[in-house]
Amino acid sequence: MKALLGGWVEQREVTARYGCPTGTLASELDKRADGLDANIAEVMRVLLDWAEAQFRAMGRADARELAVALIAAYQGISLLTNTFRDPGLMASEGRRLERWIDSLGSAASPA
């Protein structure tokens, strides 16, 4: 997951200029009713499922909730990075998310 975060942070200049390509596309396709909205939802679901599997591999019983939190944090920081044209926001949030992930590995998983 940290490698994924690193890739997102590496693209912070692009995100500052254009936003998250997947998130932006999902937002636009959601306005349609021709099936493309479901297609992009499936792309996002694959990412969410992958993150869930990573948290589950860490022994987390709350893996789905953590996966949603991770993807939501990325989508949110992408929007802010783009809105303010500030790639530093993405870098800061990436560091915070790495610390968060590290803390989850040492914290007891809720039942």
N, C-alpha and C positions, 0 to 999 in steps of 0.2 A: 504494500500500500504506500510505503514511503517512496518507492520508485515512481509510482503513479503520481503522487504529489509533486515529486521532483520534475516530472514531465510537464505537469500543469504550470509549475512555477517558471520553468524554462520558457514557456510560451507567454509569459506575462506581458511582454510588449505587444504581441498580437492581440491578446485579450484586452489590453487597454485600448487598442484601436478599434477592434471589431466585436468584442464580447466573446462568449463561449459559442463556438459554431453549433454544437449539438443543442445547447439550451435555447439559442436563438431560433434554430430551425424548429425545435419542438414547440416553441411558443407560437411561431407563425403557422405551422401545420395544424396545430390544435384548432385553428379558426376554420378549418376545412372539414367537410363531411364526406370525403371521397376515399377514405381508407388510409391515406398517407399519415393521418394523425395516429392511427393504430400502429403503423410501421415504425414511426419514430419513437413511440412509446415502447415498442419492443427493444429498440436499440438501448434506450435508457434502462429498461428492465435487465438487460444483459449486464450492464455496468453495475447496477444495484445488486444483482444476484452474485456477481463476482466479489464485490466488497463484502457481502454477507458471508460468503464462503471463507474469505480471509479472516474475518472476525471469529467465525466458528472455529477455524483452525487454531485461533488463539485461545480456544476454550470458553468463549463467551456465549452464554445462554441467550443473551440479548442481542445477538448478532444482527438481526434484521433491523432493529431500531438504531443500532450504531451505524449500519450501512446507510440508512436513510439520513442520519445526521451528517455523515461524511459527504455524501453527494449533495445534500442541501447546502452545507457550508461552502462547498466548491461553487455551486451555482450562484449562491448569494454573493460570494466574493468576486465572482466573474462579473456580475452585474455592477457591483460597486467600482471595481477596477475600470470597467468600461465607462461608466457614468462619469467618474472623476478623472478619467484618462491618467490613472496613477498606478503604474505597475508595482510600486512599492507596497501597495495594499495586498496584492497577491503574494508577494514575498513574505510579508509579515504573517499573513494568515496561513501560508504553507508551513512556516516554522511552528506556529501555534498548533496546527493540526498534527504535525510530527510529534510534538510533546504530548498531545492528547493521546495519540496512538500508543506511544511508549508507556504512558500512565495506565492505559487499559490492560497492557500485558502484565503489569505488576499488581493490578487491583483484583480483588475477588469478584468473580462473576455473580451477579444477582441470580437467584433461583427462579 
